[in-house]
Structures are given as C-alpha cells and as structure tokens.
Amino acid sequence: MIRRTVLALTVLSALMLAGCGTLARPEGPLRIAPESLIPVADPRIRSNDTAKLQALADQIESRLSADGGRERILALSGGGANGAYGAGVIVGWTERGDRPSFNVVTGVSTGALAAPFAFLGPEWDDELRDAYVGGGTNGLLSARTFSALRGPSLFSSRVLRDLVDRNVTPELLRAIAAEHAKGRRLLVATTDLDTEETVIWDMGVLATQGDENALKLFRDVLVASASIPGIFPPVLIAGMTEQGQVVQDMHVDGGVNTPFLAIPEDLLLWTNPSQHRANSALYVIINGQVGRNTGVTPGRIDGILSRTYESMSKSSLRLALAANAAFGARNGMSVTMSSIPDNITVSSLKFDTASMQALFELGRSRAVSGEAWASVNQTGRPEPLVAPQTLPEDEIPEVLATPPTPAAPPGTPAPHPETGTQPAAPEP
C-alpha cells in the first residue's frame, strides 16, 4: 500500500507542484577549476563506449590469466527497501560456507549500497547487516523529509546521505583500493538523465585516489544510484565535455535504464569464449520478484499506477535476465539468480526496520539452506526463466504475509477459473 500511495503522490505532485520545487542548474559550463571536481583518473565508463568497456574486460581477463583463475561476477539489482533480502542472501551465503570470491561485483540502486561490502568479502558482513537492518533507514520517507515544495522530489535525500556517509569511510576506501590493486573490480551504475545513458563507475579508481575529493564523489555516486526519480532528488556530478569544459550532469537511479549490471548492453551480442570464461559464472541477486502475479487491478489511480510500474519493472527484469543468459550460453558462462519468492507481500518503499529485518532473515535462511538459488534458462528465452520459488505458508514471516481476501457477499458470482475476474452482475 505504501508504494501505491507514494507512486500516486509522485505523479499528482509533479502535476500540481511543477515549478514549485526545482534544482538550480547553471545554464552554461561551470567556471571553476576542473581539478577541484574531476578525479585524476576519470572513473566513468559510458555504456556506449565500447573501447573503454573492452579495455575493462581486457584488464579483468589479463589478471585472470596471470592468476590461472576463473571469472566470478556478482550483480546486485535495484529494489529499494527490498535490498535487505539481498543483504541477507550474502550473509547467509557466508554462513553456508560456499560463498565464492568475486573478480567483479556490480551494484545498481540499493544494490550499489550493498556492493562495496559484498566486494570486500565476509569480513564486512557485520557492516552490511547494519546498513540494512541497523535502523539507519528509519525516516527515509516521512513527514520530516517531505520536500515537494522545496525540491524536485517528494522527499529529501538527507537520511539517505546520512546512511551513506556513515558507512562509506576512509577505511572502506582503503580496503577497496587494496582489492582494486589485485585486479578485482567494483562497479556501480547511475543513469545520466542529460544523455539518457547508463554510466558505469569504476569505484576502485576513486578508492585508489583516496583523498577527500574522491571520498565525496564515491558517496555522491552511491546516493545518485539509489535516488529514485520523483522520490529522491537527482545528484549533480561534475563532468567534462570533449572541449574541456566542466559541466554538471544530472544523475539518478541506475535502475532507470538497467535493473542490474552484468554484461553492458554494448557487449551483449559479443561472442568471444576464452579458457577462463568457459568456466565462469554470473550470480544475480534480484531484490524483488520475477514472476507474474495475476489479480484484479483496482480502478483507482494508485492501483493503476502501482500495477503498471510493477508490470513494467518485471518485464524489463525478465528481458535483462534472458539477454544475459543468452550471452552466457554463447560464451560458456553459467547464470544463476536469487529473487524474493512470489507468494509474499513486499514493497520497495517500505523502509521500516521490522519489514527489512524480516526480508533480511528470509534471504539469510534461504541462502543457508541452499534454496535461494535457481539456474536461469540457458536458451535465453524470457519464459520460463527460473524454477518457481515459493514458500510454504507456515514459513512466511507475519509482516510479509499477504492479507486474506475478504469474503464475497452472499450471492456474488464465482470468479472466472482462469482469469480470476468477476462476472458482470445481472441486470435488475
């Protein structure tokens, strides 16, 4: 219900408050020294920059060749509050004892917030757990952070920034820089609204620079990747044109363009198997649900908007899984995923500690038992992608249980057995 309400409010607020809350932007290039804003080494890779993408792939391949290892990629999806599920899966994976060491870890939206801890390994599980269920998300969407009259979003990002600032410390950057030096890569995606492109950030480059400027940009990128448009304000990040002018680019949630970051879109049609990729593996943690849920859509604006958003998001997710599975089938890469079971009630905007704790424990327990994972269909077809994931009713946490459907009044016709729709009432 919270997601429906917020989605409806977002659209209505945009219509009624257009022009009230804005984000000041310079009309031309910024007139400031580039070195005060741009890192020594630019960590950005635009999704259509095939040369940079190929260079990144070559770096990873070269390190694998030197180590005689096999490629292991972990991709963490968006999903807002549902990110607690993915955090639980990672911690439970550690407890089970078969969590791999990953050459590449990527994150989008809430997955970007978890990615640094997942990248650094089991020693940072306590910090990962605390980031999601330590109470830092309380008040993320509340009357205290409501700012539709003052900014270009329903809520301010103050609580989100506090959460990021508290967890992204100089110590964290030093640890990431050390792993980056070994050839491992931590990547985060944002969406540049000015160019409508996905921007991939090599966070190890920032961590290696290690100064205050790099720390600030590291935090800004994480906040931007998690900033759902309309819910949280976009983040203005300095960039440079081909003419050397410093400009401000508007960055928002990486999930706008891609539900998760695995194989960049410009490389999805690539076929180039290697001895390492032949035994490589992609693990995708979906902080949400994949299956289609049949039901009668309410005739109210909040119900229509909520159902539309849910259908659109799941369709995009299934297509992304299919495309990555097809890439894997051509290049000898196995694709495995974990997602929230379809028969429970979740909301990406329900940030209360009780709900997030229940999701965390659900992910953790399923990972410990080995039930969290399913193979993605290697044919690359959108249906069926994964084995059905359901929970027995007695294992569903009370806070995640679907409320029972109210009994129909006496004399109400039974719903259609296939569509679930109610037949029209007879004329009086």
N, C-alpha and C positions, 0 to 999 in steps of 0.2 A: 504493500500500500504506500509505503514511503516513497518508492521510486515513481509510482504513478503520479503521486501528488507533486513531486519535485519536477517531473517532466512536464506536467501540465502548467505548473507555475513558470517554468522556464520559457515556454512559448508565449504564455499570456503576458509575462513580464516584458519579454522582448517587444511585443506589440504595443504595450501600454507605456513602457518606460524608455522607448527608443529616444536617444538624445539626452536622457537624464544622467545616466552613468556612463562615462566614457573613459578611455585610456589615452592620455595625452601622447601624441607621437609627433616628432618633427616632420615637417613637410619635405625637407631635403636631407642630405647626408649629415651625420653628426660632425661637428667641428671640434673634435678632440683627438688627442694623440692615440693612434692605433695601439701602441704598445701597452696603454693603460687598460685596454679591454680585450685585445686578442692575444691568446697564448702564443708562446714562442713557436710551438708546433700546433697547427690547426687540427683539432681532433674530429672535425666534421667530415663525413662522407655522405654525399647526397645519393639517394637511391638510384639515380640515373647516371652516376659517374662510374661507368664500367671500368675505367682504368684504375681508379682507387680501390674499387671492390676487388678487382683481380689482384692488385698489389697486396691487399689484406689477406686474400686467400693464399697467395704465394708465401707470405710470411708464416702463416699457420702451417702450411704444407712443409716448408723448409724446416721448421722446428720439429715437426713430427718425424721427418726423415732423419734428422740428427739424433733423435731420441729412440728411433725404432718403435714409436708408439702408434696408437690408433686414435682416430678422431672421435671425440665425445663432445656433443653440443647439448646444452640445456637452455631451452627457451621458455621464459615466463610470460604469460599473457596478461592483458589488462583485466579489469573486473572490479575495481573499487574495493569495497569492504570485503568482497569475496576473496581478495588476496590472502586472507587469513587461512583459507583452505590450502593454497599452495605453500605457504609458510609451514603449515602442519605436515604436509607431504614431505618436505625437505627434512624437517627434524625427525619424522618417523623413519625416513629412509636411512638416516644416520643410525638410529636405534636398531634397525633391522640388520645393519652391518654390511650391506652390499651397495652403498652409495658410491658411484664412480667419482674419479677426479676428472673434471671437465677442462678441455682445452679452451672452449668458448662458452661463456654464459651471456645470455641476452635478456633484456627486460623491456617491457612496454607498459606504460601507465603504472598501475600498482605493482606490476612485475619489475619495473625499474627500481622501485624502493627496496624490493627483496633481493635483487640481483647482486649487489655488492657483497652481501652476507653469504649468499649461495656460492659466489665466486671464491670467497676466501675459505670455504670449507667448514667442516663440523666444529672447529674451534670457535666459530662465530654463531653457533646455533642459539645460544642464550640471547645474544643481541637481536637476532632475527625474531625470536619468540616475543621478546619485549616490545619490539617495534610494532607488532600487530595486536598483541593482547595485553600490553602493559598499561593501557588506559590513555595512551597518547592521542588516540583518535576521538576521544570524547569531546563533544562540542564542535566537531568538524562542520556539521550542518546544524546550526542552531540560531536562535534569535540574536545571540551575541555576535555572530559572524555574518548575519544577513546584511547585504550591502548593495542591493539592486539600485538604490537611489544614488549611490556614490561611485559605483564602478560598473564595468561591463559584464557583470555576472551576478547571480543570486547571492553568492556567499564570497566572503573574502578568503584569501589563502593563508591567513595568519596562523591558524592551528596547524595546517599542513606544513608551512615553513618552519614552525617551531619543532615539529616532529622530525623533519629532515635535518635541521641544524643540530638537534640533539644527537642524532645518530651518525651523521657524516662528520667525523672528527679528523684532525690531522693524523691521528694514529691509524684510522681506517685508510686514509690515502697512502700512508707509508707502506701498509701491508699490501694494498693493491699494486703499488709501484713495484714492489719486490716480485710479485707474481707476473706482472707485465714484463719484467726483465727476463723472465724464464721463457717468454714466448706465448704465454696464455693471454687471452683477450676478453675484456669485459665491455660489452656494447649495449647502449641504451638508445631507443628510438623516440624522437619527437616528430611532430608534424609542423612544418613551416607553412603557415596559412598564406603568407605573401606569395609563395611559389607553388603552393599546393603539393609539396614534396615531402616524402619521408626523409628525415635527416638522421643518420646513424652516427652516434658519438662514441669514439674510442676513449673510454673513460680512463684507461691506463695511461694514455698520453697526458691527461690532466693530472693524474696522480703523480706521474713522474716529474712534472714541473714543480708541484708541491708547494708553491707559495700561496699567499693569501688570495691573489687573483684567481689562481687555479681552484682553490677551495670554494670560493664564491661561485665560480662558473659550474663546478661539479654539482653544488647544491641547486643552482638555478636550473640545470638540465633535468635533475630528478623532479623538481617541482613542476617544471613545464610538462614533462612526460606524463605526470599524474593529474594535470589540470584539465578536467572535463569541460569542454566549451559550454558556456552558459551557466555552469555550476561554479567553477572557479575562474578567476581572471587569467588571461594568457600571460606569458612571460616574454618580455622584450630582451633579446640577446643580441649583442653586437656581432655583426658580420662584416665582411669586406667584399666590395664589388670587384670585378675584373679590372676596373680602372684605379683600384687602390683607395676608394672612398669607404669610410666606415659608416655603416648603416645599422639600423635596428630592425631585426627580423622578429616577427611575431610567432612564437612557438606555443603549441598546445599539446594535448594528449596524443601520444604516439598511436593510440588505438583508433584515431580518426581514419587513418589510412591502412593500418595493418593490425590485426588482432594479436599477432605475436611476430617476433623477428627471428626467422631461422635462415632460410635461403633468400637473400634480397631479390626483389622482383625482376631485376635486370639479369639475374643469373639462373632463374627458374627453368629456362629452356636449355640450359647448358648440359652437355653430356661429355664428361671427361673423367672416367673412372681411373683411380690410381690404386696402388697397392695398399695405401692406408685407408682410402675411402671405401674400399671393398669390404672392410671390416668395421666401418664407422657406424655411429649410432646417434640419432637425434631424439632427445626426450623433450616433450612439450607438456608443460603443466598449464592446463586451462583453468583459470579462476572463474569458472562459470559452468553452464550446462550446454550440451551439444545437441541433444535430441529435440524433436518437435513435440510440443505439448498441445494436444487438441483440446479445445474448450470454446465455450460461447463467449465472444468478446462483448463486454458491456457497451451500451450505446452512448456512453458519456465520453467527453473529450479526454479525460485522464486514462480511461480504459483503452480508447482507440490509440492514443499516443504510446502508451506503455506496450501494448501488443505489437504495434508497428516497430518500435525500437527493438523489442525482443526478437521478432522475426528477422529483421534486417541484420542484427548482430550475429545471430546463429547462422544465417545463410552465408555471411562473409566468413565466419569461422570455419564452416564446413568446406567452403571453396579453398581457403588457405591450407587446410589440412590435406585436401585432395591434391593440390598443386605440389606441396612438399612431399607427399607420399609418392607422386609420380616422379619427382626428381630423385627421390631415394631409390625407387625401383630401377631407374636407368643407371644410377651411379653406385649401386651396391651399398646404400645406406639404409639401415633399418630405422623405422619411425615408430615411436611408442608414445602414448599420451596418457595423461590422467586428467579427469574432469570431475566436477561435482555431480553426484548421481541426480538423475532427472526427477525422481519422485519425492523431492523435498522442496521446501519453500525457502528461497534465498533472495536477497536484494543487494545489488551493488552499492546502494546508498544507505544501507543500514549499518552505521558505524558504532552502535552501542557495544560495550565490552562483552555482554552476555552472548549476543549473536556471533560475534567474531571469535570468542572463546570456543563456542560450540563447533563452528566451522574448522577452527584450528585442530581441535581434538578429533573431528571427523577425518580430516586429512592425515593426521598423525597415525591414528589407529588403522586406517586403510593401508597406509604405507608399511607399517609394521607387519601387518598380516599378508602383504603382497597383493591385496585386492585392488590397489589404487590404479594399477597399470593395465592398459589394453593396447594391442597392436593396431595401428592404422592400416586400413585396407591398402595393400601394395599396388592394386590396379590403378589407384588414383581416382577412382570414381567417387562422386560425392555420397553415394548410398550403396551399401551401408559402410560407414567409415570405421566404427568401433563396435566392439561387443557391447550389448546393453549393460548399463551399470545401474543397478537398483539396490535399495537397502530394504531388508525386512522391516516391517512396521515397528517391531519392538526394539530396533536398533536406531531409530531416528530420534535425535535429541528433541525434547519437547519444544524448544524455542524454534526449531526448524521444521516442525510438523505442519502439514497442510491442514487448515481448519476444516472440520467436517462440513459437507454441503448441507444446507438447511433442507429439511423435509419439504417436499412439494405439498401444497394444499390438497385436500381430498378432491378427487375428480380430475386432477391435472393429467393430461395425456402423457404417456411414457415418451422419453426422448428417442430419436431415431437410433437404432442399434449401431450404425456405422459412423454417422456424422456427429451424434451427440446433440443435435439441435432439437428444439421443442417444436412439435407441430403447431400450426396456427389453430387458435381456438375456434370452435364452430360459431357461425353466425347465430345470434339470438333469434 
